[in-house]
Every structure is written in C-alpha cells, then in structure tokens.
Amino acid sequence: MSGRYEGKPFLKLVDAYIIDAIGHMDPATELELTLMEADMQKQTGLDGDWRSMVEQRMKFPPGMARAVREVWDKGRIRFLASTGREPDPLEFTMHFVDSKFPH
C-alpha cells in the first residue's frame, strides 16, 4: 500500500478522513494527525483541524462525514448478509476514495 501514496501525500489524509468517518480511526493515527495540524496549516494555507482541512480542500459539503458513515452502515449490512463476514474498513476506504475521488 505504500505505493498508493507515492507522489500523493494528500491522498493519505483523504483516506484518513474516510476511515474516521466510518468509525475506524485508530488512536495512534488520530494523535499523529492532530500533532501535524500546525504544519498542515502552514503547508496548505488552510485553517482548522485536519478534518476541516480535508473538507476545505476537497470542497466537501456540510455533513459529508455523516453521509459517508451512512454509506458504510448500509453497505456493511448488505455485505454481511451476502458474505457472512464483516467488511474490511481499509478496503472500503480505498474503494470509496478511488471511485468517488479519482486521483
């Protein structure tokens, strides 16, 4: 997966935003992103926390995180019913980002 972000550092933030929106952000990554906010603000010229910077740069409408969570929740139920197993949050994230926000 390291090749996924090669030359695309912001893609990692978009993936993190989606992982967070579906409730699967691990605490270590959350802390890492929070500690990087001041540097991200300087680099991007955007303000707010890391989530807000992603929303601003991607021009996400208000409520985007809730909408992503709704897609996850509904899709999770269908996936579980058809496969008998829980969906993989990282696989969902990559598919969601790749299909909705080509990079």
C-alpha positions in Angstrom: 0.0 0.0 0.0 3.0 2.3 0.3 2.8 2.9 -3.5 -0.7 4.2 -3.1 0.5 7.5 -1.6 3.7 7.9 -3.7 3.6 11.4 -5.0 0.1 11.9 -3.5 0.6 12.9 0.2 -2.9 14.4 0.4 -4.5 11.1 -0.6 -3.4 9.7 2.8 -5.4 12.5 4.5 -8.5 11.8 2.4 -8.2 8.1 3.3 -7.8 9.0 7.0 -10.9 11.2 6.7 -13.0 8.3 5.4 -11.6 5.8 7.9 -12.5 8.3 10.6 -16.0 8.9 9.2 -16.8 5.2 9.4 -15.6 5.0 12.9 -12.4 3.0 12.4 -9.6 5.6 13.1 -7.1 4.1 15.4 -6.0 6.4 18.3 -2.3 6.5 17.3 -3.2 7.8 13.8 -5.6 10.3 15.3 -2.9 11.6 17.6 -0.4 11.7 14.8 -2.7 13.8 12.5 -3.7 16.1 15.4 0.0 16.8 16.1 0.6 17.6 12.5 -2.2 20.1 12.2 0.0 23.2 12.6 2.4 22.0 9.9 -0.5 21.1 7.6 -2.0 24.6 8.1 1.3 26.2 7.0 1.7 23.9 4.0 -1.8 24.2 2.7 -2.8 27.7 3.8 -6.0 26.2 5.3 -7.2 26.5 8.8 -8.9 24.3 11.4 -8.2 20.8 12.4 -7.1 18.1 9.9 -10.6 17.0 9.2 -11.6 20.6 8.4 -8.6 21.0 6.1 -9.6 17.9 4.1 -13.2 19.2 3.9 -12.0 22.6 2.6 -9.5 21.3 0.1 -11.9 18.6 -1.2 -14.8 21.1 -1.2 -16.9 18.6 0.8 -20.4 19.8 1.6 -21.5 20.1 5.2 -22.4 16.7 6.6 -20.0 14.7 4.4 -18.7 12.6 7.2 -22.3 11.7 8.2 -23.1 10.8 4.6 -20.0 8.5 4.3 -21.0 6.8 7.6 -24.5 6.2 6.2 -23.0 4.6 3.1 -20.8 2.4 5.3 -23.6 1.4 7.7 -26.0 0.4 4.9 -23.3 -1.3 2.9 -22.0 -3.2 5.9 -25.4 -4.7 6.5 -25.7 -5.9 2.8 -22.1 -7.1 2.8 -22.5 -9.1 6.0 -25.8 -10.6 4.7 -24.2 -11.7 1.4 -20.8 -12.9 2.6 -21.3 -13.8 6.2 -18.4 -11.7 7.3 -17.7 -8.1 8.3 -16.4 -5.8 5.6 -12.8 -4.6 5.8 -12.7 -0.8 6.7 -9.5 -0.2 4.8 -10.8 -2.0 1.7 -14.0 0.0 1.9 -12.0 3.3 2.3 -9.7 2.7 -0.7 -12.7 1.6 -2.9 -14.8 4.6 -1.8 -12.0 7.1 -2.3 -10.9 5.6 -5.6 -14.4 5.5 -7.0 -15.7 8.9 -5.7 -12.5 11.0 -5.9 -10.3 9.7 -8.8 -6.7 10.7 -8.2 
